[in-house]
Amino acid sequence: MIRPDFKEFVRLSREATLVPVAKSISADLLTPVSAFLAIAEGEPDAFLLESRGSDIKIERGRNVERRTGDIFQVMKELLRQHRPAAMEGLPPFTAGAVGYCAYDIVRQLENIGARTKDDLDVSDCVLMFFDRVLAFDHLRHQIHIVASADVTRGSAQSAYKRSLAEIARIEKKLAAGYKPAHWRKAVKKPKLAVRARTPKAKFVESVRQAKEYIAAGDIFQVVLSQRWDFEPGVAPFDLYRALRTVNPSPYMYFLRFGNGRKGSGMHVLGSSPEMLVRVSGRKVEYRPIAGTHPRGRDEAEDSALEKQMLADEKERAEHVMLVDLGRNDLGRVSEYGSVKVRDLMFVERYSHVMHLVSALEGRLR
């Protein structure tokens, strides 16, 4: 069944620039990985998001937008141009922007001194705008095929027909399944040559300097990090498939950036327990994670390690500091008096570790 019908489509076109047109089909023979391979193979821009909730989304890119100027103003302008209509029964994301903001984007918000050498030649921010979505509903064993119509181009009738044709095309590709052009040869366990970018002596000296800055009152928190390089010897999506098997997490992501921009040909993939920040309407949520212990071999050891972590003075102090920082950050964008700690310092268990987690929320101004 196609939703909405044409009459409702016309009504929604008066409220937004993009109107989702959707069809739900059975997902009993498909997985997010197989669907991604069937739909996104050969596409320059594509990504896969997987979460522990009921929705898993697969998006395929169509167009590339390039702008110059203040990145946050450009974001606001582009998001105004790509306003999807809300439709009941569909996932919260039916069209819009997906990408990344690199650490150095902070320089557009705070004055933190000179920029370090960009030896990777990677953009501070890349956004891909998507108008095709496949969303898995694991509870009902369905896939929602969503093809959003750009109602700013041509008549409503032609836009609606384009979406119907796109849904039919996607459904046909899903039915055909993924057929690789050639079978990949089995890869022996590679001998990875992992290279640290920061010599140990330099890293230790950075720790010493950080302690001095803390003692002098110049800073109260610092996160020292370094980059590690290695050649995986496998295709990026195969690496992601292995990651989702050995380290399943609440938030997993695979992004493929195609041609036509700085950093083209780049892939970003990862596995994280942390939502970090979510905005729904005017409600903003923040979930700081700080405090980590390994998982036990059985339930008894798990419980013992959990109690140990909850009683650890250092872990608790670090967590409370992050909660305070989070309250301060939310306070900068929320209505006065609306910021509250919903849950403080509870334990969440993951595949290899357990964490201390809190939940904060506020109401956006």
Long-range contacts (C-beta under 8 A, 24 or more apart in sequence): 2-164, 2-167, 3-87, 3-89, 3-90, 4-87, 6-156, 6-157, 6-160, 9-149, 9-156, 9-160, 10-156, 12-85, 12-87, 13-85, 13-149, 13-151, 13-156, 13-159, 15-85, 16-83, 16-84, 16-85, 16-151, 17-81, 17-82, 17-83, 17-84, 17-150, 17-151, 17-152, 18-82, 18-83, 18-84, 18-85, 18-94, 18-95, 18-131, 18-148, 18-149, 18-150, 18-151, 19-84, 19-85, 19-148, 19-149, 19-151, 19-159, 20-84, 20-85, 20-87, 20-90, 20-94, 20-95, 20-146, 20-147, 20-148, 20-149, 21-146, 21-147, 21-148, 21-149, 21-160, 21-163, 21-164, 21-167, 22-87, 22-90, 22-94, 22-144, 22-145, 22-146, 22-147, 22-167, 23-144, 23-145, 23-167, 23-171, 24-137, 24-142, 24-143, 24-144, 24-145, 25-142, 25-143, 25-145, 25-171, 25-174, 26-141, 26-142, 26-143, 27-136, 27-137, 27-138, 27-141, 27-142, 27-143, 28-141, 30-136, 30-143, 30-174, 32-56, 32-58, 32-136, 33-241, 33-244, 34-177, 34-178, 35-134, 35-136, 35-143, 35-174, 36-237, 36-254, 37-178, 37-237, 38-173, 38-174, 38-176, 38-177, 38-178, 39-134, 39-170, 39-173, 39-174, 40-256, 41-178, 43-256, 43-258, 44-256, 44-258, 44-259, 44-260, 45-128, 45-130, 45-256, 45-257, 45-258, 46-255, 46-256, 47-98, 47-128, 47-253, 47-254, 47-255, 47-256, 48-240, 48-252, 48-253, 48-254, 49-98, 49-251, 49-252, 49-253, 50-244, 50-251, 50-252, 50-253, 51-250, 51-251, 51-252, 52-249, 52-250, 52-251, 54-137, 54-138, 54-139, 55-91, 55-92, 55-135, 55-136, 55-137, 56-135, 56-136, 56-138, 57-91, 57-93, 57-133, 57-134, 57-135, 57-136, 58-133, 58-134, 58-135, 58-136, 59-98, 59-130, 59-132, 59-133, 59-134, 60-130, 60-132, 61-128, 61-129, 61-130, 61-258, 62-129, 62-130, 62-131, 62-132, 63-129, 64-128, 64-258, 64-260, 64-261, 65-127, 65-129, 66-260, 66-261, 70-108, 71-105, 71-108, 71-124, 71-125, 72-108, 75-127, 78-127, 78-129, 82-129, 84-148, 90-135, 90-144, 90-146, 91-133, 91-135, 91-137, 91-144, 91-146, 92-280, 93-133, 93-135, 94-133, 94-146, 94-148, 95-129, 95-130, 95-131, 95-133, 95-146, 95-148, 96-129, 96-130, 97-127, 97-128, 97-129, 97-130, 98-127, 98-128, 98-130, 98-255, 99-125, 99-126, 99-127, 99-128, 99-255, 100-125, 100-126, 100-255, 100-268, 101-125, 121-262, 121-263, 122-262, 122-263, 122-266, 123-261, 123-262, 123-263, 126-257, 126-261, 126-263, 128-255, 128-257, 132-166, 132-170, 134-170, 143-174, 145-170, 145-171, 145-174, 184-235, 184-238, 187-233, 187-234, 190-232, 190-233, 190-234, 192-230, 192-231, 192-232, 193-230, 193-231, 194-228, 194-229, 194-230, 195-228, 195-229, 195-230, 196-226, 196-228, 197-226, 197-227, 197-228, 197-229, 198-226, 198-227, 220-321, 221-321, 221-325, 236-267, 236-269, 239-269, 240-269, 243-269, 243-270, 243-271, 244-271, 247-271, 247-351, 247-352, 248-351, 249-273, 249-350, 249-351, 250-275, 250-350, 251-275, 273-348, 273-350, 273-355, 279-364, 282-363, 282-364, 283-361, 283-362, 283-363, 283-364, 284-330, 284-333, 284-334, 284-361, 284-362, 284-363, 284-364, 285-359, 285-360, 285-361, 286-326, 286-329, 286-330, 286-359, 286-360, 286-361, 287-357, 287-358, 287-359, 287-360, 288-319, 288-322, 288-323, 288-325, 288-326, 288-357, 288-358, 288-360, 289-322, 289-348, 289-355, 289-356, 289-357, 290-315, 290-318, 290-319, 290-321, 290-322, 290-355, 290-356, 291-315, 291-316, 291-318, 291-319, 291-345, 291-355, 291-356, 292-353, 292-354, 292-355, 292-356, 293-353, 293-354, 294-352, 294-353, 294-354, 295-349, 295-350, 295-351, 295-352, 295-353, 295-354, 302-349, 302-354, 305-354, 306-347, 306-354, 309-347, 309-354, 309-356, 310-345, 310-347, 310-356, 315-356, 316-345, 316-356, 319-345, 319-356, 319-358, 320-345, 322-358, 323-358, 323-360, 326-358, 326-360, 327-360, 330-360, 330-361, 330-362, 331-362, 333-362, 333-364, 333-365, 334-362, 334-363, 334-364, 334-365, 335-362, 335-363, 335-364, 335-365, 338-362, 338-363
